[in-house]
Amino acid sequence: MKDIKRGIIQKEGNSMITIEPISHEDLMALNGLYEELMGVSGSLSRMNTVYDHIAANSQYRLLGAKCDGELAGSITCILCWDLVGDCRPFMLIENVVVSSRFRRLGIGNRLMEHAEHIARSYECTCTMLISGAQRTEAHRFYEALGYTVDVKGFKKML
């Protein structure tokens, strides 16, 4: 199964955009992106510990979009193996974020395209994600990419 580690460098206006795996060095900037997404700051030391677990798990892809070397967006992709039907995996997409400073440059599209390319390389049946009910702009973005509201999602906070 072929997987892509680094996205093709693409020129968008006057900016160079790359899609590549998040590294330890990116975690401070990633924490800033997540704060923008969720409204709360995370623990950088805890992020470092959890990052090591994610990096060691071949089912995870934690990708960053860099604009001229600066982390502008991120996406988490998780391959989930399935025992239903022909036992093909599906991909769960989480924590899709593009900094407000970099929106409308096609970065979100590039992140989602990269995730879908990885999913296809593993012959996933689908990609799926959950988005908060209040994120209507994000919903329009996902719908423009061909995502549909297919099921009612449920979540229980622990």
C-alpha positions as CSV (number, residue, x, y, z in Angstrom):
1,M,0.0,0.0,0.0
2,K,1.5,3.2,-1.1
3,D,1.3,6.2,1.1
4,I,2.3,9.8,0.6
5,K,4.6,11.4,3.2
6,R,4.9,14.9,1.7
7,G,2.6,16.8,-0.5
8,I,3.8,18.4,-3.7
9,I,4.9,22.0,-3.3
10,Q,2.3,24.2,-4.9
11,K,2.5,27.9,-5.7
12,E,-0.7,29.8,-4.6
13,G,-0.4,33.4,-5.5
14,N,3.0,34.4,-4.2
15,S,3.1,31.7,-1.5
16,M,4.6,28.2,-1.5
17,I,2.2,25.7,0.2
18,T,3.5,22.2,1.3
19,I,1.6,19.4,3.0
20,E,3.9,17.4,5.2
21,P,3.8,15.4,8.5
22,I,3.8,17.5,11.7
23,S,7.1,17.3,13.6
24,H,7.9,18.0,17.2
25,E,9.2,21.4,16.1
26,D,5.7,22.2,14.8
27,L,3.8,21.5,18.0
28,M,3.9,25.0,19.4
29,A,2.4,26.4,16.2
30,L,-0.1,23.5,16.2
31,N,-1.1,24.3,19.7
32,G,-1.9,27.8,18.4
33,L,-4.0,26.4,15.6
34,Y,-5.9,24.2,18.0
35,E,-6.5,27.2,20.3
36,E,-8.0,29.1,17.4
37,L,-10.2,26.0,16.5
38,M,-11.3,25.1,20.0
39,G,-10.9,28.4,22.0
40,V,-8.7,26.8,24.6
41,S,-4.9,26.4,24.9
42,G,-3.5,23.0,25.4
43,S,-0.5,21.8,27.4
44,L,2.6,21.7,25.2
45,S,4.3,19.1,27.4
46,R,1.3,16.8,27.2
47,M,1.1,17.4,23.4
48,N,4.8,16.3,23.1
49,T,4.0,13.0,25.0
50,V,0.8,12.3,23.0
51,Y,2.6,13.2,19.7
52,D,5.1,10.4,20.4
53,H,2.2,7.9,20.6
54,I,0.6,9.3,17.4
55,A,3.9,9.3,15.6
56,A,4.5,5.6,16.6
57,N,1.1,4.5,15.4
58,S,1.0,3.7,11.7
59,Q,-2.7,4.2,11.6
60,Y,-2.4,8.0,12.2
61,R,-1.4,10.7,9.8
62,L,-1.0,14.1,11.5
63,L,-0.4,16.5,8.6
64,G,0.4,20.2,8.4
65,A,0.0,22.7,5.7
66,K,2.9,25.2,5.6
67,C,2.7,28.5,3.8
68,D,6.2,29.7,3.1
69,G,7.4,27.5,5.9
70,E,4.8,28.7,8.5
71,L,2.3,26.2,9.8
72,A,-1.0,27.5,8.4
73,G,-3.3,24.5,8.9
74,S,-3.5,20.9,10.0
75,I,-5.5,17.7,9.7
76,T,-5.5,14.4,11.6
77,C,-6.3,11.2,9.6
78,I,-6.9,7.9,11.3
79,L,-7.2,4.7,9.3
80,C,-9.8,2.4,10.9
81,W,-9.8,-1.2,9.9
82,D,-13.2,-2.8,9.6
83,L,-14.6,-6.4,9.7
84,V,-17.8,-5.6,7.8
85,G,-18.3,-6.9,4.3
86,D,-15.1,-7.1,2.4
87,C,-13.1,-5.8,5.4
88,R,-11.9,-2.6,3.8
89,P,-10.8,0.3,6.1
90,F,-12.4,3.7,6.4
91,M,-10.7,7.0,7.4
92,L,-11.8,9.2,10.2
93,I,-10.8,12.9,9.8
94,E,-10.4,15.1,12.8
95,N,-9.2,18.5,13.9
96,V,-9.2,20.1,10.5
97,V,-8.1,23.7,11.0
98,V,-6.7,26.5,8.9
99,S,-5.6,29.7,10.7
100,S,-7.9,32.6,9.9
101,R,-4.8,34.4,8.6
102,F,-4.5,31.8,5.8
103,R,-8.1,31.1,4.8
104,R,-9.2,31.4,1.2
105,L,-5.9,30.3,-0.1
106,G,-6.9,26.7,-0.9
107,I,-5.1,25.3,2.1
108,G,-8.1,23.5,3.5
109,N,-8.8,22.0,0.1
110,R,-5.2,20.8,-0.2
111,L,-5.3,19.2,3.3
112,M,-8.6,17.4,2.5
113,E,-7.3,16.3,-1.0
114,H,-4.2,14.9,0.7
115,A,-6.3,13.0,3.2
116,E,-8.5,11.5,0.5
117,H,-5.4,10.5,-1.5
118,I,-4.1,8.6,1.5
119,A,-7.5,7.0,2.0
120,R,-7.6,5.9,-1.6
121,S,-4.1,4.4,-1.4
122,Y,-5.5,2.1,1.4
123,E,-8.7,1.4,-0.5
124,C,-10.8,2.9,2.2
125,T,-14.5,2.7,1.6
126,C,-15.0,6.4,2.7
127,T,-13.7,9.3,4.7
128,M,-15.9,10.6,7.5
129,L,-15.7,13.5,9.9
130,I,-17.8,15.2,12.6
131,S,-18.1,18.9,12.8
132,G,-19.6,20.9,15.6
133,A,-23.2,22.1,14.9
134,Q,-22.2,25.8,15.3
135,R,-19.5,25.6,12.6
136,T,-21.7,26.4,9.6
137,E,-18.9,27.9,7.5
138,A,-17.0,24.6,7.9
139,H,-20.1,22.7,6.9
140,R,-20.4,24.7,3.7
141,F,-16.7,23.9,3.0
142,Y,-17.2,20.2,3.5
143,E,-20.4,20.1,1.4
144,A,-18.5,21.9,-1.4
145,L,-16.0,19.1,-1.3
146,G,-18.7,16.5,-1.8
147,Y,-19.4,15.5,1.8
148,T,-23.0,15.0,2.7
149,V,-24.8,14.8,6.0
150,D,-25.5,11.1,6.0
151,V,-26.1,10.1,9.5
152,K,-26.9,11.7,12.8
153,G,-23.7,11.9,14.9
154,F,-23.7,11.2,18.6
155,K,-21.0,12.1,21.2
156,K,-20.8,11.5,24.9
157,M,-18.3,13.6,26.8
158,L,-16.4,11.6,29.5
